[in-house]
């Protein structure tokens, strides 16, 4: 492979991490991005969900640290908040998760800060050039480029020659249109849309605003399709978001936002905001559908072309999987380059990149389908879904092994086979025969989030966890 010229379309997390891999080999890389860098952490138009809370899953954090050693320390030094998932107040479908036992590490920070630090590290690599303010118009092949390869055409800049092109332009990728223009039939996308919407706002509060609790995650579930999160981020701030599906999507206005939080099945988030100071306006995001483009199934795949990140498979952002999948795909690219490339390597790698999205796709679409009229699919997927619910029930009744197995799957560090551990099977049988222990109590939410009194319970009829 002659990779004297590699062009990456898109400077989001997928594009930057891909550039980190290729740049580390010494090959020159040009990253084309329509947004201009501000030289500091700031939301970008190309990441409309960037103002909402982001959860960098444990697998994503470790993968980025492997690609860019020392980044975790830089993130903490810049104000990112280390926390343990075992110290989160997590309200799922069947009640509160076990609280207070060590689990998986996270570093909570805003998306602009994470992206800024990654961008800065990538820009320092020799041979990597980041070109902002450049919109790509299309791709061409053939005699118009010296020695073949690709010609990346831009709206407002000269075309760029490339031996390898990586589409990292996100869920708005125009690659299907470009392939069609080249005479290659693009695959029809698979779309799963539960109609989720988000509304988020920053609040000023001390890191110990919740006492021993590191943050709040309240999942929207069938029958109660509204929830939200509160997570500490850099600068003594907290990101609070409300989320809901369909008619339960949260509004943009402050009064409506507060009313939405007051209607949730537990008062934790409403109490939090009453004890904290709001910063700035409420921002909304409603482009949350899951979309997958099965390029791996094409009989013809052009040499010198790869697709990564959301351009390949985009998930509902509520599950926090996008950055993690992009990071694992970058690791797969690094393995492929280290092994040496041979004719057809791009197609083989594309199959591996798709497989990296299989589990998170199953998690995201499986959950979203439960919020749609049709409900979940039948067969093995439905059977496994029911068993996952049984494991969740064990966790809500104090089984820490069950909770850790769920954590490992959710954070993409373990296989779903871990949910079939003999100890969990035995616990489920005992629970059906002898009954389960009492439900996990509500976490010790203190300070700005006091325990509800009787009036709170009347206001929140679903305040007590289900059994």
N, C-alpha and C positions, 0 to 999 in steps of 0.2 A: 504493500500500500504506500502510495506517495502522498503523505499528509503534510506537504509543505504549506498548504493553506487549508485550515479548518475554519468553517464559519458556523457559529451557533446563533440561531434565531431566537432571541428572548433572553433577558438577563434577570429573570426571576430565580428562585432557588434551584430549579431544575437546570436552567442554563448555566448558572454560576458554578454549581457542583460538577457539572459536566466539563466546564472549562478548567476547573481545578484538576480534574483527572488528566485531561489531554495536555494541559499546560505543564503539569509535573513531568511529562515525558520529554520536554524540550521542544515539542512541535509548536509552531506559531499558531495562535488562535485569535480570531476576531469574533467578538460577541456583539451582535446588532440588537439594539433595544430602542423602541419608540419613545420611551420616557427618558428624560434627562436626569442625571444624578445631581442631587443637591449637595453632595459631599458630607452629608450628615443624615442621621436617621429621619426619614420622612415618608409618609404614605405615598404610594405611586398610583397613577391612574390605571396601570396595567394589573394592579392587584386590588380590585374593588373591595375584597373582604379584608384588606390589610388593617383597617381600623377596628376590626372585631377581635375578640380574644383568640389567641392561638395556643394550642397545647402541642408542644414539641414532644412527641411520644419518646419513651425511653430508647427504643430502637433507633429512632431518628437522631437523637442526641449522640448516641454512641457511634453511629455511622458517620455523622459529620465530624466528630472528634477523630475518627480514623482517617478521614479524608484530609482534614485540616487540623493536625495535632495542636492542642493548646487553645482551641476555640472556646471550649467550655469555660476555661479560666478567664479568657477575655470577656465572655458574656457576663460572668459573675462580676468581674472588675468594672464593667460598664453599668452595673446595677441590676442585672438579672437575678432573680430570687430563687435559690436552690430550695427545693421542697421534696418531701417524700409522699408518694401517692397513698401510703398508709395513714397519712395525717390529713387527708382530704375528707370533708363531709360529703359523701357520695350517696345520693338518693336515687335508687333505681326503681324498676317496676315493682319489685316485691318488698321494698323497704330500704333501710339504711345499710350500707356496707359496713363490715367490721372496721373499727377505728382504733388507731393507736399502736399498731404493730408495724415494724419496718417492712417496706415493700420495694418499690422501684423509684429511682431518683429522677426528678425533672428539674429543669431550670426554666422558670416562668419569665417571659419577657414579651414585649410587643413585637409584632412581625417586622416593622421597620428597623428596629434595633438588630434583630437577628440577621436580616438581609444586609444591612449596612456593614456589619462586621465580616460577613462572608464575602461581600463584594470587595471590601478593602483587602482581605487576604488574597483573593483571587487576582486583583489588580496588581499586587506585588510580585506575581509570578513572572519570570522573564518570558517574553514572547506572547503574553496575553494582552490584548487590546480591547477595551470596552468602548464601543461607539454608541453614545446616546443620541436621541433625536433622529433615529434612522428607522423608517418604516419599509418593510420588505414588500415588494409588489408581486414577486413570483420567482419561479425557478426555470432555468433553461439548461439544455444539455447539447453537446455536439461541437461542431467546428467553430462555434463562436468563442470557445475558450481554448487556450493554448494547451494542446495535448489532451483534449477532452475534459472530463470532469463536469463541474457545475458552474453556472453563472447565476449568482444571486442578484436579482434586479431590485432596485430600491426606487421609491417614489421621488425622494429628494436628495439623492446622492448617486455617485457613479456606481455601476455594478461591481460586484466583488467576485473574483474567481475563487473556487473552492474545490478541493479534491474530496473533502468530506463535509457534508452539511448535516447539522443536528437541529431538528425542529423541537424547540423548547418554548414555543410561543403560547402555551397554555390552552385552556378549554376553547378559546376563540381561534384556534389554529385554522389556517386556510389551506393546509396541505391537501385535503381531499380535492379542492378545486384545482390546485396546481398539478396534482397527479392526473386528473381528468384531462387537463390541457396537454399533458404529455402522452395521452393515449393509454393511460393506466387506470383501470376501473377501481375507484376507491370503495372501501367497504361501507355498507350502511351502518351508521352508529347505533349502538344499543343504549337506550336512555331509560332511566328509572327516576321518576320525579314525584316526590311526596309533597311538594309545594311548601317546603320549609322557608321561613323568613327569620331574619335576625334584626335586632336593634341593640346597639351597644353604646356605652358611655363610660368615660373615665371618672374616677372618684379619688379624692384625696383622703387617705387614711394611713395610719401607721401600720407597719408589717404585722404587729400583734393585735390588730383590730378585732380579730376573731378569737383571741386567746390562744389556746393550743391548736386550734384548727387552722390549717394552712390555706384553705380555700373551700369553696362550695361548688359542687356540680350536681345539678338537679335535672335528670334526664326527662325529656318528653317521652311518654309511653302511650300505647294504645289505651284509649279511654280517658287519658289526661295528656293530650298532645301539646303541652306547653311546659317549658322549663327554663333553665338559665344557668349561668355560671358567674362566679366572682373569684378572680385570681389576682394576686399581687404581681406588679411589674415594676420596672425601674422607676426611679424618681419619686419614691414614696407614694405611688399611685396604685389603684386597683382598676382592672378592667371588669366591668359588669355587663353582661349581655342577657337579653331575654330572647327566647327562641320558641317558635310554634309552627305548626303545620296547618295549611289551608286557611280556614276562617279564624284560626287561633294565632295568626301571625301578629307580632307586636307592632304597635304604631310608633311614629317618629316623635310625636309631641311629648313633652315632659309629663303632663298630667296623665296622658294615656299610658305612658311607659310605667309610671308609678302604679296606676290602677292595674295594669297587667301583672306586675310583680305581686300585688296584693291578692290576686286571684289564684296564684299558684298553690299547689297542694301542701306547701309548707311555708311558713312566714320567714324563713332564713334570709332570703335575698331582699325582701321588702324591709326587714329589720336592719339589714346591713346598710342599705342606701339611706335609711333615716338617720343612721349614726355617722355618715360620711358626707363629705362635701363634693357636690358634682362639679366637674370640670368640663367646660365646652358643651357642644351640642350633641344630640343623639344622632348616630349614623345608622343607616339601615342597609341590609344586603339581602337580596332575594333570588340571586342566581345560584341555586343550590342543587340543581339536578345532577345525578350521576350520569356520566356519558363515557362510553368505551368504544374505541375504534380498533377493530381486530385486523390490523395490518399483517399480523403473523399468518393469517389465512389466505393472503393473496398468493396466487401462483407465480406472479411476476413481482419482484422487488428490486428496485434500482440499486446498483452498486453505489457506495459512497453516500448513503442516506440512512439516518437513524432518527427515531422519534422517542422522546422521553417526557416524563412528568405528565402534567394534565393534558398535553397534546395527544398523549397515548391513552390515558385513562384518568378521568377527573371524578372526584368523589364529593359527596355532600360534605362541606367543610365542618359540620358539627362533630364529625368523628376524628378530626385532626390528623388525617392520614397522608395528606398530599406531600408535605415536606419529607416525611419519613420514606415514602415510596420513591421519591426522587433521589434521596440519598442512597437507598439500597440499589437503585438502578445505576447510579454513578459507580458504586463498588463493583457491580457486574461489568461495566465498561472497563474499569481498571483491570479486572481479571482477564478480560478478553485481550486487551492490548499487551498485558504482560506475557500471555501465552503465545503471542505472535499471531498475526492475522494472515489468512489465506483467502483465496477467491471464495466469495459467498459468505464471508464472516459476518457481514451486516445482517443477513437474513437469519443466521443462526442466533446472533445476539438478540435480534428483535423477539425471537421466541422466548428467550430467557427474560427479557424485559417485561414481556406480557405475563409470564408466570409469576414475576415479583408482585404483580398487581392482583393475582387471583384471590388471595385470602382477604386483603382489605376490601376488594370489590364485593366478595361474598358477605362480609360483615356489614358494609354500608348499605348495599341493596337489600340484604335480608331484613335489616331493621326498617329501612324506608318502606318496603313493601307491606310491612305490618301496619303502616299508617294509611295505606291506600284502600280503596273499596274492594279491590280484588283479593287483598291479603297475600300471605306468603304462598310460595309455590308448594306443590304436593311432592311426595316421594321422599328421597333420602334427605333433601334439604329441610323439609318440614319436620322430619323425624329428628334430625340433629338439632333443629331449632327448639323443639320441645325438650330435648335433653339439656340444652344450654339453659333453658328456663328453669329446669329442675336444679341445675348447679347453682343458678342465681338464687333460687329459693333457699338452698342450703346455706349460701353465704349470708343471706338476710337473716338467718337464724343462728349466726355466729360461727359457721364453719370457715375458719381462716384458710384452710387448704383450698376450699372451693373458690374463695375470693382471689387467692393468688393465682390459681389456674386461669380464672377469667381475666385477671390483670395481664398475665403473660400473653394471652391471645390478643387482647385489646391493644397492647403496646407492641405487638408484632415481634415479640422475642420468643414466643413459644408456639408450638403446633396445637391445633384444635384437638389432636389426639390426647393432649394433657388433660382434657376434660373427662376422659374415659379412664382415669386412674382407678384401680380397684378399690382404693379407700373411699373414693367418691361414690362409686356404685354401691358399696356396702352402706355408706351413710344414707343414701337415698332409700335403700330398702328398709333400713331401720326406721327412717322417718315415716315411711308409709305404714309400717306395722305398729310402731310404738308412739308415733307423733314426734314432731320436731321440738327442739328447745324453744324458749321464749325468743321473740324477735330481738334483733340488735337494737339497743336504745338509741335515741337521738344523740348525735355527737355533742360534746360540751361546748356549744356555741355560746360565747360569753361576750363581754364588753359591748360592742355596738350591736350585738345580736342576742338579746336576752331570750330566756326560755319563754314560750308562749303561756299566757294565763288563760283563764276560761274564755275571756272575750276573744282571744286569738283563736282558740279552738273553734268557737262559733263562726269566726270570720273565715277560717280555713277548715272546712268540714273534712278534708282529707289529710289533716295534719298528722295524725297517727299513722305509722307505717302499716301497710296491709299485712295480714298473716297468711 
